[in-house]
Amino acid sequence: MNIDGYWTRGSEAGSCLEIRDSSFFAIMNWLIKEEPTHYSFDDLLRDSRTAWTGVRNPLAQKHLQSMRKGDRIFLYHTGDVKAVVGVAKAASAPYPDPADKMGKLYAIDVAAVRKLKAPVTLAAIKADEAFASFPLVRISRLSVMPVTDDEWARIEAMAG
């Protein structure tokens, strides 16, 4: 969408706007997944910031490359937990993934914001019809996905 000659990212109603690099961009919401035995939200809280590398799926890479510094991120634990457990933010713009020898993949830095009061389980999300089109429900193996403002607010409310 174009606002007085400035391009915005996203078109969700109610998106926040901020000035980045002399342009208006909507603050976007994302969800990233990780196996807690590999790197948990508690690890992120301890480290305060980490490089989010190793994303291989092409659609997940597309989403990761769309992230901007300051975007909001939910961290979802996979495996036995299967729940949204914390809030983070993109602490950098996407950059070439240093672990990728081919030079085709990107990574971002992620900074911890806060742990949710209560985890929001996948079962609870699937039970709510408002999430019928949510990628977490529709494309279960995708590791990086957008979250609408309404979905973000609903998950925050479910967390207490």
C-alpha positions in Angstrom: 0.0 0.0 0.0 1.3 3.5 -0.8 0.8 6.3 1.8 1.7 9.7 0.4 4.5 8.2 -1.7 5.8 5.9 1.0 5.5 2.1 0.7 4.3 0.0 3.6 4.9 -3.7 4.3 1.7 -5.6 4.9 -1.8 -4.5 4.6 -3.4 -5.7 7.8 -5.9 -3.3 9.2 -4.6 -1.8 12.5 -1.0 -2.4 11.7 1.4 -0.1 13.5 3.4 2.2 11.3 6.9 3.4 12.1 9.6 5.2 10.1 12.4 3.0 9.0 15.1 4.3 6.7 12.9 7.3 5.8 10.0 5.1 4.8 6.8 3.9 6.5 6.7 0.2 7.2 4.1 -1.7 9.2 5.5 -3.5 12.2 5.0 -7.1 11.2 4.3 -10.1 13.4 5.9 -13.5 12.9 6.1 -16.9 14.5 9.3 -19.0 14.5 9.6 -22.6 15.6 12.3 -24.4 17.5 12.7 -27.7 19.3 13.2 -26.7 22.9 15.8 -29.5 23.4 17.8 -27.7 20.7 17.3 -24.1 21.7 14.5 -23.1 24.1 12.9 -19.7 24.9 14.6 -20.0 28.3 17.9 -20.2 26.4 17.0 -17.1 24.5 16.1 -15.3 27.8 19.5 -16.3 29.2 21.4 -15.2 26.1 19.1 -12.2 25.5 20.0 -12.4 21.7 20.9 -15.1 19.2 21.4 -15.6 15.5 18.5 -17.5 13.9 20.2 -19.6 11.3 19.7 -22.9 9.5 16.3 -22.1 8.0 16.2 -24.2 4.8 12.5 -24.3 3.6 12.1 -21.9 0.6 8.8 -20.4 1.9 10.2 -20.0 5.5 13.3 -18.3 3.9 11.0 -16.0 2.0 9.2 -15.0 5.3 12.6 -14.7 7.1 13.9 -12.4 4.4 10.7 -10.2 4.8 11.5 -9.6 8.4 12.7 -6.1 9.5 14.5 -5.0 12.6 11.8 -4.4 15.3 9.2 -6.8 14.0 7.5 -8.8 16.7 8.0 -12.6 16.9 6.3 -15.4 18.8 8.6 -18.3 19.6 6.8 -21.7 19.3 8.2 -24.9 20.8 7.9 -27.9 18.7 8.3 -31.6 19.7 6.5 -32.6 22.9 5.6 -29.1 23.9 3.8 -27.8 20.8 3.0 -24.3 22.2 3.7 -20.6 21.7 5.9 -19.8 24.8 7.4 -16.4 24.4 7.7 -13.0 22.6 10.9 -11.9 20.9 11.7 -9.2 18.3 13.9 -9.1 15.2 17.1 -7.5 16.4 18.6 -7.2 12.9 17.7 -7.1 9.3 18.1 -10.3 7.4 21.8 -11.1 6.5 23.5 -14.0 4.7 23.4 -17.1 6.9 27.0 -17.7 8.0 26.3 -21.5 8.2 25.3 -21.7 4.6 28.3 -22.6 2.4 26.3 -22.0 -0.8 25.5 -18.4 0.2 21.8 -18.6 -0.7 20.2 -18.6 2.8 19.5 -15.8 5.2 19.4 -15.4 8.9 18.3 -12.8 11.4 19.2 -11.9 15.0 16.4 -12.5 17.5 16.2 -10.8 20.9 14.1 -12.0 23.8 11.3 -9.7 25.0 9.3 -11.8 27.5 8.0 -15.2 28.3 4.2 -15.6 28.0 2.3 -15.9 31.3 1.0 -19.3 30.1 2.0 -21.3 27.0 -0.7 -21.3 24.2 -0.9 -24.8 23.0 -1.4 -26.0 19.4 -4.5 -27.8 20.6 -6.0 -24.6 22.0 -5.2 -22.8 18.7 -6.7 -25.5 16.6 -9.8 -25.5 18.7 -10.4 -21.8 18.0 -12.2 -21.3 14.7 -10.6 -17.8 14.4 -7.3 -19.6 13.6 -8.7 -21.6 10.7 -6.5 -19.8 8.2 -3.4 -19.5 10.5 -0.3 -21.0 8.9 0.5 -22.9 12.1 -2.8 -24.8 11.6 -2.7 -25.1 7.8 1.0 -25.6 7.1 2.2 -27.4 10.2 5.8 -28.0 9.0 6.6 -24.3 8.2 9.2 -22.9 10.6 8.8 -19.2 9.9 5.3 -17.7 9.3 3.4 -14.4 9.4 0.9 -13.7 12.2 -1.9 -11.2 11.6 -2.5 -8.5 14.2 -5.8 -10.2 15.1 -4.1 -13.6 15.6 -1.3 -11.9 17.6 -3.9 -10.2 19.9 -5.8 -13.5 20.3 -2.7 -15.5 21.2 -1.7 -12.8 23.7 -5.2 -13.0 25.3 -5.1 -16.8 25.4 -1.8 -16.6 27.3 -3.4 -14.5 30.1 
